[in-house]
Amino acid sequence: MAHVHTHSHGSHGHSHSHAHGLPSSGNISKAFGWGIALNILFVAVEASAGWWYNSLALLTDAGHNLTDVVSLLLAFFALKISQRKPTDRFTYGYGKTTTLVSLLNAVLLLLAVGAIGWEAIERLGSAPSVNGTAISLISGMGIFINAGTAMLFFRGKEHDINVKGAYLHMVADALVSLGVVVAGLVMFYTGWFWVDAVVSLVIVAVIVWSTWGLLVESLRLTLDAVPHGIDLRAIREYLQTVPGVSQVHDLHVWAMSSTENSLTAHLVVEEGYQDTQLMEIRDEIGHHFGIQHVTLQVERGEAGHSCAHAGVYH
């Protein structure tokens, strides 16, 4: 449930709005549970096969899938922590853990692919023979497991960067497994065993490409930047068109969690402004800009114009 607040000097409004179409936390928890279980099973099978058949591509993919298991565990932990109620010390609650975990997951994944890429480059000059058929069969299992896991997170990916990270990892894994299947078939029919190392490098490139956007957005949210998809200039322009509002300053928008955003602003008002307009402003910001928590400080007359933040663009 989303909460929206409006405040002014001398009058206060408080209301609750309900978000529709969002997947329930119970369904998301089940998705994480199934995703973690399926990927642990597949990592065990793929790593064993990679060691037995001396395939770097399989071992690389297994290592990648293992980091995804860790990522899913961290994301699930963050989801549970974020649902705790605010306390006197953590007045905003624990929602920020979801953005911190998404940042940690992205960093861990990029560190892992660095080691994988180094090993693949070393193998290019001396590629050992591998069983292409076995590689294709094992990776074929990965396509179904990873694609199925990705679908579990499909509905929630647009509402939570934490869930989006899990979804992108699973989609990338499915594509990587498809690449390994192709590589196995190529080695079986041609005997080009160097393809195993090349596919490992391709896997590294896919992982970096799919993770970079998550890394950047997670870092932005951790630094309290304006969340992706929110137009701060449009919000300012809207507030300045409200009848009776002469100035807008100290405007801030940030993410309280991976699913909820906040806004604070000072409104300098003139004669004719009514405090009842606060509810309309709040609803407009919530519906059109996707901001669940809105706090507005209304300033009148000389007190408003002498505010320390007046005239400063934020």
C-alpha positions, -999 to 999 in steps of 0.1 A, spaced: 0 0 0 14 34 -9 11 64 14 10 100 3 14 130 26 8 167 21 18 193 47 15 230 50 20 256 77 -11 256 98 -29 228 79 -21 192 73 -36 166 50 -30 129 51 -44 102 28 -37 67 15 -38 56 -21 -37 20 -33 -15 7 -61 -32 -16 -85 -18 -42 -108 13 -49 -87 22 -85 -80 18 -94 -43 48 -99 -21 37 -135 -16 39 -142 -53 73 -125 -55 85 -146 -26 74 -178 -43 91 -167 -75 124 -162 -56 119 -196 -38 114 -215 -71 142 -196 -88 167 -203 -61 159 -240 -59 159 -246 -96 192 -227 -101 210 -245 -73 200 -278 -89 212 -267 -123 245 -253 -110 253 -286 -94 246 -305 -126 263 -281 -149 295 -277 -128 298 -315 -125 294 -319 -162 318 -291 -170 345 -307 -147 339 -342 -161 340 -331 -198 367 -304 -192 344 -277 -208 353 -241 -198 320 -230 -214 300 -252 -190 321 -242 -160 318 -205 -170 281 -208 -173 279 -227 -140 299 -200 -122 277 -174 -137 246 -193 -125 261 -196 -91 265 -158 -88 229 -156 -99 219 -179 -70 238 -156 -46 221 -126 -63 186 -142 -59 193 -150 -22 205 -114 -16 175 -100 -34 151 -122 -15 167 -112 18 164 -75 8 127 -80 -1 120 -95 33 140 -68 52 123 -40 32 89 -51 44 97 -44 80 80 -14 95 98 19 102 113 24 137 123 54 158 159 50 144 151 40 108 121 63 102 121 56 65 120 18 71 143 -6 54 133 -2 17 167 11 7 181 -24 12 166 -33 -22 187 -7 -40 218 -15 -20 215 -52 -29 209 -46 -66 241 -25 -66 260 -52 -47 247 -79 -71 259 -59 -102 294 -54 -87 298 -90 -78 287 -102 -112 312 -79 -130 340 -91 -107 332 -127 -115 332 -122 -153 367 -107 -151 381 -139 -138 361 -159 -163 373 -138 -192 410 -142 -182 407 -179 -181 390 -180 -215 418 -159 -231 444 -183 -218 426 -212 -233 424 -197 -268 459 -208 -276 457 -243 -262 421 -256 -264 416 -291 -250 392 -315 -267 357 -316 -252 325 -336 -257 302 -313 -278 271 -335 -275 272 -336 -237 277 -298 -236 247 -292 -258 225 -315 -238 234 -300 -204 230 -264 -217 197 -274 -232 184 -280 -197 197 -245 -188 176 -229 -214 143 -242 -200 153 -236 -163 165 -201 -169 137 -191 -192 111 -206 -167 127 -187 -138 127 -154 -158 90 -158 -164 84 -160 -127 97 -124 -124 81 -111 -156 51 -93 -139 72 -76 -112 101 -64 -133 85 -31 -142 78 -22 -106 109 -31 -87 146 -28 -98 155 -56 -75 131 -79 -93 142 -65 -126 177 -74 -118 167 -110 -112 146 -111 -144 175 -97 -165 200 -122 -151 177 -151 -159 170 -139 -194 207 -135 -200 213 -170 -186 188 -185 -210 205 -168 -240 239 -178 -227 228 -214 -225 215 -212 -260 249 -201 -271 266 -230 -253 243 -254 -271 253 -240 -304 290 -242 -295 286 -278 -285 271 -287 -318 298 -268 -337 325 -287 -318 308 -320 -324 305 -315 -361 338 -296 -368 362 -305 -340 369 -268 -335 375 -270 -298 387 -234 -295 350 -225 -299 346 -234 -262 368 -205 -251 353 -182 -276 318 -189 -263 330 -182 -228 342 -147 -240 308 -142 -256 291 -151 -223 313 -126 -205 302 -99 -230 265 -108 -226 268 -106 -188 285 -72 -189 260 -58 -213 230 -71 -193 244 -59 -160 258 -25 -169 224 -7 -169 214 -23 -136 247 -11 -121 242 24 -133 206 27 -121 214 10 -88 242 35 -82 220 64 -91 193 53 -66 218 47 -39 230 83 -43 194 95 -41 193 106 -77 160 112 -94 147 78 -103 146 67 -139 114 77 -157 106 107 -135 109 141 -152 119 166 -125 115 195 -149 80 185 -158 71 183 -120 85 218 -115 66 232 -144 34 216 -131 38 231 -96 45 265 -111 12 264 -130 -9 258 -99 -31 288 -92 -17 310 -65 18 295 -65 45 321 -73 77 302 -67 89 266 -63 122 258 -46 140 232 -26 124 205 -49 138 170 -43 127 136 -56 144 104 -46 137 67 -42 128 54 -7 131 19 -20 131 1 -54 93 5 -55 85 38 -38 95 74 -45 93 106 -24 91 143 -32 96 174 -10 92 210 -21 86 245 -9 58 264 -25 57 302 -21 21 312 -25 2 345 -31 -32 358 -21 -59 336 -34 -42 303 -28 -63 278 -8 -49 250 13 -75 227 -1 -55 227 -33 -29 205 -16 -50 174 -20 -53 181 -58 -16 187 -61 -8 155 -43 -32 135 -64 -17 150 -96 18 142 -86 9 107 -75 -11 98 -106 10 114 -133 45 112 -120 44 79 -100 55 95 -66 39 78 -36 51 101 -8 46 139 -13 55 165 13 49 202 5 58 232 26 36 262 19 52 296 25 33 329 25 43 366 23 77 378 35 84 345 53 82 326 21 104 349 1 130 351 28 134 312 29 170 303 27 164 280 -3 144 305 -23 159 312 -57 182 282 -55 176 255 -81 175 219 -67 
